[in-house]
Amino acid sequence: MGSTGCFTRFVTTDKELKKFYKNKPQPAYFTIKNDSITLFCATSGADTLPPLLLIHGAPGAWYGNRTLLDDSVLQQHYHIISVDRPGYNKSRFKNKRSAVPSITTQAIAIHEALQLNRSFKTGVVLGSSYGAAIAAKISVLYPGNFHHLVMLAPAIDPQKEKFWWFNPWIHRGPLRWMLPRFVNHATDEKYAHVAELTNLLPDWSRINMPVTVVQGDADKIVDPANLDFAREQLQGKQAEFILLPGAGHRVRWQRPDVVKAILLKQAAYANIH
């Protein structure tokens, strides 16, 4: 359908992934199922290493984290687990392909991915964009599983949520039936995001682990002022704030060197403690 052509850059098909991994090691794939969720995960690295749990934004899928998932050096230090968030790609909630706007529900569901890890060690939870708030919630709900929280280009300030001219046309308008499901799900999340982030406000003071926040100053999707919000919410905590000149929203792809350095530093910490 012609109207969906501009959204194809958000999707990588199974055929394209097969071609991409034709001459290189590919991740191992797992599907975790229980009464509530079907959670699809792509993993790399030995499952006896500390977990690195990767959470994408909206829209998105596990393959948005390929720069980290496929990194041979990171694979020596982490059991890397990249999930499809419930409602996206191959993950479902209550056996439905509908959006799951609740940050808490997403956090509880995604935490199930740690079933795949056999290290009995704490790890790192990393969230990008909308996934950053979910990663933060996971760090609050499951502090015994992680020793560090990383947020990349985080959409976390309820006062800085960006809406575009076309959002109402997708949310309740005539364009909805013409668009891919993942676009509609991302829009549904967006309209719930202010309320969800407001509900999250008390949790920032409950984070009891070191945090690293990375933001590009040329981000057109998430207001760079979210970095200031993070500074305000994490006052008095062990936190590092990194502003990348000239970087946009896709920090994982534009500055993988920065993200990798952060993760290797935390891998060294895990080996010492």
Secondary structure per residue as TSV (DSSP state, phi and psi in degrees):
chain	resnum	aa	ss	phi	psi
A	1	M	-	360.0	130.2
A	2	G	G	-60.4	-34.8
A	3	S	G	-68.2	-15.8
A	4	T	G	-97.8	-2.1
A	5	G	G	-60.2	-36.5
A	6	C	G	-71.1	-11.2
A	7	F	G	-98.5	-3.0
A	8	T	G	-65.9	-21.4
A	9	R	G	-68.3	-15.8
A	10	F	G	-85.0	-9.4
A	11	V	-	-120.8	136.3
A	12	T	-	-119.3	119.8
A	13	T	-	-77.1	164.2
A	14	D	H	-59.3	-36.6
A	15	K	H	-64.7	-43.0
A	16	E	H	-66.9	-37.3
A	17	L	H	-66.7	-39.2
A	18	K	H	-61.2	-42.2
A	19	K	H	-66.4	-41.4
A	20	F	H	-61.0	-40.1
A	21	Y	T	-95.7	12.0
A	22	K	T	-57.0	-43.1
A	23	N	T	-116.1	26.7
A	24	K	S	-147.6	157.5
A	25	P	-	-61.1	134.1
A	26	Q	-	-105.5	160.0
A	27	P	-	-65.1	164.6
A	28	A	E	-91.4	142.1
A	29	Y	E	-112.9	137.6
A	30	F	E	-137.9	148.9
A	31	T	E	-124.1	120.3
A	32	I	E	-98.3	129.2
A	33	K	E	-127.9	139.0
A	34	N	-	-145.6	-164.5
A	35	D	S	-65.4	-21.0
A	36	S	S	-107.4	-36.2
A	37	I	E	-129.9	155.8
A	38	T	E	-122.5	108.3
A	39	L	E	-114.0	115.3
A	40	F	E	-91.8	132.7
A	41	C	E	-132.6	141.1
A	42	A	E	-112.4	133.3
A	43	T	E	-131.5	156.0
A	44	S	E	-147.8	161.3
A	45	G	S	82.9	159.2
A	46	A	-	-68.1	139.6
A	47	D	T	-75.5	1.2
A	48	T	T	-94.4	-1.4
A	49	L	S	-89.9	161.1
A	50	P	-	-57.9	143.7
A	51	P	E	-75.7	144.0
A	52	L	E	-121.7	104.7
A	53	L	E	-96.5	120.9
A	54	L	E	-109.7	129.5
A	55	I	E	-125.8	119.9
A	56	H	-	-82.7	172.8
A	57	G	-	-93.5	-149.1
A	58	A	S	-133.5	124.1
A	59	P	S	-73.1	175.7
A	60	G	-	171.0	-179.3
A	61	A	-	-163.5	174.9
A	62	W	G	-55.2	-35.6
A	63	Y	G	-71.6	-8.7
A	64	G	G	-67.2	-15.4
A	65	N	G	-101.7	19.8
A	66	R	H	-61.3	-31.3
A	67	T	H	-60.7	-29.7
A	68	L	H	-92.1	-43.7
A	69	L	H	-61.0	-35.2
A	70	D	T	-93.9	1.2
A	71	D	-	-76.2	117.6
A	72	S	H	-66.5	-30.0
A	73	V	H	-72.1	-46.0
A	74	L	H	-61.1	-34.3
A	75	Q	H	-64.4	-22.0
A	76	Q	T	-77.7	-15.5
A	77	H	T	-115.1	-21.2
A	78	Y	-	-134.8	150.7
A	79	H	E	-89.5	102.8
A	80	I	E	-88.8	125.3
A	81	I	E	-124.3	114.4
A	82	S	E	-111.9	122.5
A	83	V	E	-103.6	156.1
A	84	D	-	-87.6	119.3
A	85	R	-	-64.1	146.7
A	86	P	T	-52.0	129.7
A	87	G	T	100.2	-10.1
A	88	Y	S	-120.6	145.2
A	89	N	T	50.6	-109.8
A	90	K	T	-106.5	7.2
A	91	S	-	-98.3	145.1
A	92	R	E	-134.0	156.9
A	93	F	E	-124.9	129.9
A	94	K	T	54.3	33.6
A	95	N	T	60.9	24.1
A	96	K	B	-119.0	152.0
A	97	R	-	-96.3	24.3
A	98	S	S	-87.7	166.8
A	99	A	-	-68.1	152.1
A	100	V	-	-124.7	85.2
A	101	P	-	-69.8	-21.1
A	102	S	-	-67.5	122.1
A	103	I	H	-63.7	-40.5
A	104	T	H	-65.4	-44.9
A	105	T	H	-61.9	-42.4
A	106	Q	H	-61.6	-44.0
A	107	A	H	-63.1	-45.2
A	108	I	H	-63.7	-42.3
A	109	A	H	-66.1	-45.6
A	110	I	H	-68.8	-31.3
A	111	H	H	-58.9	-24.8
A	112	E	G	-61.1	-19.7
A	113	A	G	-62.1	-22.9
A	114	L	G	-68.6	-10.2
A	115	Q	G	-57.5	-25.8
A	116	L	G	-77.7	-16.3
A	117	N	-	-95.3	135.9
A	118	R	-	-118.3	20.4
A	119	S	S	-82.8	-26.2
A	120	F	-	58.0	29.3
A	121	K	-	-119.0	154.6
A	122	T	-	-75.1	155.8
A	123	G	E	-137.3	-155.2
A	124	V	E	-120.4	135.3
A	125	V	E	-110.7	127.7
A	126	L	E	-126.8	125.9
A	127	G	E	-124.6	141.4
A	128	S	E	-112.8	137.5
A	129	S	T	56.1	-122.4
A	130	Y	H	-62.1	-26.2
A	131	G	H	-69.8	-17.0
A	132	A	H	-65.8	-41.2
A	133	A	H	-64.1	-37.9
A	134	I	H	-66.3	-42.3
A	135	A	H	-60.4	-41.0
A	136	A	H	-62.2	-42.4
A	137	K	H	-64.5	-39.3
A	138	I	H	-61.9	-40.2
A	139	S	H	-64.2	-29.0
A	140	V	H	-80.1	-42.8
A	141	L	H	-73.5	-33.3
A	142	Y	-	-131.0	58.9
A	143	P	G	-64.9	-21.2
A	144	G	G	-75.5	-10.8
A	145	N	G	-97.4	-13.0
A	146	F	E	-137.6	149.6
A	147	H	E	-115.7	-0.9
A	148	H	E	-156.1	142.0
A	149	L	E	-115.4	129.2
A	150	V	E	-119.6	131.2
A	151	M	E	-124.4	122.4
A	152	L	E	-108.1	126.9
A	153	A	S	42.9	55.3
A	154	P	-	-75.4	132.1
A	155	A	-	-93.5	88.0
A	156	I	-	-126.9	-14.5
A	157	D	-	-90.2	114.7
A	158	P	T	-63.9	-18.5
A	159	Q	T	-87.7	-6.1
A	160	K	S	-116.2	16.9
A	161	E	-	-65.6	127.9
A	162	K	-	-94.0	133.1
A	163	F	-	-119.1	142.1
A	164	W	-	-106.2	162.2
A	165	W	T	-58.6	-29.8
A	166	F	T	-86.5	-10.6
A	167	N	H	-57.0	-46.2
A	168	P	H	-62.3	-31.8
A	169	W	H	-69.0	-25.9
A	170	I	H	-88.5	-41.3
A	171	H	H	-65.3	-51.0
A	172	R	S	-130.9	13.4
A	173	G	S	-107.5	-173.0
A	174	P	T	-72.4	-14.7
A	175	L	T	-78.2	-18.2
A	176	R	G	-56.5	-46.8
A	177	W	G	-68.8	-16.7
A	178	M	G	-90.4	-10.7
A	179	L	S	-105.1	157.4
A	180	P	-	-60.9	152.4
A	181	R	H	-57.7	-40.6
A	182	F	H	-65.3	-29.6
A	183	V	H	-69.3	-43.4
A	184	N	H	-63.9	-39.3
A	185	H	H	-66.0	-42.4
A	186	A	H	-62.4	-37.5
A	187	T	H	-68.2	-42.4
A	188	D	H	-60.6	-41.3
A	189	E	H	-62.3	-43.0
A	190	K	H	-57.8	-42.3
A	191	Y	H	-73.3	-16.2
A	192	A	H	-99.2	-7.9
A	193	H	H	-67.5	-39.9
A	194	V	H	-60.1	-46.7
A	195	A	H	-64.9	-41.0
A	196	E	H	-66.2	-41.5
A	197	L	H	-69.0	-33.0
A	198	T	H	-64.4	-41.2
A	199	N	H	-64.2	-27.4
A	200	L	H	-78.0	-16.8
A	201	L	G	-50.7	-44.7
A	202	P	G	-65.2	-20.0
A	203	D	G	-75.6	-22.2
A	204	W	G	-61.4	-36.3
A	205	S	G	-73.3	-13.8
A	206	R	G	-93.0	-4.3
A	207	I	-	-71.6	122.5
A	208	N	-	-119.6	36.2
A	209	M	S	-141.1	159.5
A	210	P	-	-60.3	149.2
A	211	V	E	-132.2	140.3
A	212	T	E	-122.7	128.7
A	213	V	E	-119.2	128.4
A	214	V	E	-122.7	131.8
A	215	Q	E	-141.9	135.7
A	216	G	E	-85.9	140.0
A	217	D	T	-81.0	-6.0
A	218	A	T	-110.4	22.5
A	219	D	-	-69.8	121.3
A	220	K	S	-98.6	-5.9
A	221	I	S	-98.4	-48.2
A	222	V	S	-112.9	129.3
A	223	D	-	-59.5	124.7
A	224	P	T	-57.2	-17.0
A	225	A	T	-65.2	-11.8
A	226	N	H	-60.0	-26.6
A	227	L	H	-66.4	-38.7
A	228	D	H	-65.7	-38.8
A	229	F	H	-60.6	-43.0
A	230	A	H	-62.1	-42.8
A	231	R	H	-58.7	-43.0
A	232	E	H	-66.2	-44.9
A	233	Q	H	-71.9	-26.9
A	234	L	T	-105.7	21.2
A	235	Q	T	-57.2	135.9
A	236	G	T	82.0	-2.8
A	237	K	S	-101.8	165.2
A	238	Q	S	-79.1	98.4
A	239	A	E	-143.3	145.1
A	240	E	E	-120.8	136.0
A	241	F	E	-121.9	122.4
A	242	I	E	-120.1	120.1
A	243	L	E	-105.3	123.5
A	244	L	E	-100.8	110.9
A	245	P	T	-61.9	131.7
A	246	G	T	79.6	-6.1
A	247	A	-	-85.4	144.2
A	248	G	-	-95.4	-145.1
A	249	H	S	-81.3	-30.5
A	250	R	-	-88.7	68.6
A	251	V	H	-59.4	-38.8
A	252	R	H	-58.8	-34.5
A	253	W	H	-93.9	-34.5
A	254	Q	H	-81.3	-35.5
A	255	R	-	-133.5	59.3
A	256	P	H	-62.2	-24.7
A	257	D	H	-63.6	-40.2
A	258	V	H	-66.8	-46.1
A	259	V	H	-64.8	-42.3
A	260	K	H	-61.9	-42.1
A	261	A	H	-62.6	-39.8
A	262	I	H	-61.4	-45.8
A	263	L	H	-69.6	-37.8
A	264	L	H	-67.8	-34.9
A	265	K	H	-62.0	-41.8
A	266	Q	H	-72.5	-29.2
A	267	A	H	-65.1	-39.7
A	268	A	H	-64.2	-38.6
A	269	Y	H	-61.9	-43.1
A	270	A	H	-64.5	-33.6
A	271	N	H	-74.6	-27.0
A	272	I	H	-81.0	-38.0
A	273	H	-	-98.1	360.0
